[in-house]
C-alpha cells in the first residue's frame, strides 16, 4: 500500500475566500468508527483535546437537534465550550461551537467522513466563523495543539481496539 | 419624532466580504417584545413567512441548546425547515437554519435587538452560509417575500397589542 498521499498529521488551513478554517486528517478506520468517536460520549471524552488537559462533559445529546457542553481543565484553569448539533448523520456532523471565554463568537462546524478504501477514512472539517477577524483569532489561539494531540489519541483508540 | 432614519421596509443585502446576508428592520417595539415574537411558539406562528402560506410548527424548544422544526404550506406544496438554537438570550438569538429541500445547506443566523430609544427597536440579522454560491442561491430564492410579509404581520401584532 502506498502511503505517499496519507495525511497522518492534520492539515489546518485558512480558507482563501470565506472566514473558515479547513482541517484534513486520515485515519486507519471506517467512517462508522470515526462517527462513533465523535458521537459516543465516553469515546469522545477519551481523545478530545490536548494531552495535558482533562475534559468533563456536562451535556451530551449527539443527535440532530441535540446539544453539548464540556469543560477542559489544566493547571492554569478551566475552559468551557458549548454548542448544538444541527445534524448528526453517519457521514456528516454539523454543529455549532462557542468558547465561553468569548461568548459572542460562534463557529459552525461541518465534519465529513469519506471512505478512502483500503481501511482508511478521511476526516474533513470546516470551522466557519462570522468574520475574518474571528477566524484569525481562532487560528492564533493555539488550538492546533488540541487538534494534533486529540487525533493522535484517537489513532491510539483505533489501534488498540477501543472503537 | 423624526422618522427620516426609520427602516420600515427591511433592507436585505449581501455582505461585501463574507458569504452572508444582512437584514435590518426597525419596529415600534421594545427589545423584549421582539424577543418574545421570535421565541414564543404561538406568536412566531402568527407572523412568520409569506402571507399566502400556513405554518405548522412541529418542534419548538426556544432555549440555548434547543431545536426547532416547522413546515410551511401553500397551494403548490409543502416546505420543511429545521435547525437548533445555539443561543437564546434577550438581546440576541443564534440559530442554525436548513431547508429540507437542500439538506446539505446550512445557514448560521444571528439576530440582535437594539433599543433605539423612543419606543423603537432595531432588528439586525446575519445569515451566514458556507459558500458564496449558497448565499447567492438563498438571495435568489424569493425569500424576501417571506421577510417583508412576515415583518408586516409582526407590525400588526405589535400594533394590536397581541405582543
Boltz contact constraints between the chains, C-beta under 6 A:
constraints:
  - contact:
      token1: [A, 18]
      token2: [B, 19]
      max_distance: 6.0
  - contact:
      token1: [A, 19]
      token2: [B, 18]
      max_distance: 6.0
  - contact:
      token1: [A, 65]
      token2: [B, 67]
      max_distance: 6.0
  - contact:
      token1: [A, 65]
      token2: [B, 84]
      max_distance: 6.0
  - contact:
      token1: [A, 67]
      token2: [B, 65]
      max_distance: 6.0
  - contact:
      token1: [A, 84]
      token2: [B, 65]
      max_distance: 6.0
  - contact:
      token1: [A, 84]
      token2: [B, 84]
      max_distance: 6.0
  - contact:
      token1: [A, 84]
      token2: [B, 86]
      max_distance: 6.0
  - contact:
      token1: [A, 86]
      token2: [B, 84]
      max_distance: 6.0
  - contact:
      token1: [A, 86]
      token2: [B, 96]
      max_distance: 6.0
  - contact:
      token1: [A, 86]
      token2: [B, 106]
      max_distance: 6.0
  - contact:
      token1: [A, 94]
      token2: [B, 106]
      max_distance: 6.0
  - contact:
      token1: [A, 96]
      token2: [B, 86]
      max_distance: 6.0
  - contact:
      token1: [A, 106]
      token2: [B, 86]
      max_distance: 6.0
  - contact:
      token1: [A, 106]
      token2: [B, 94]
      max_distance: 6.0
  - contact:
      token1: [A, 108]
      token2: [B, 108]
      max_distance: 6.0
  - contact:
      token1: [A, 128]
      token2: [B, 130]
      max_distance: 6.0
  - contact:
      token1: [A, 130]
      token2: [B, 128]
      max_distance: 6.0
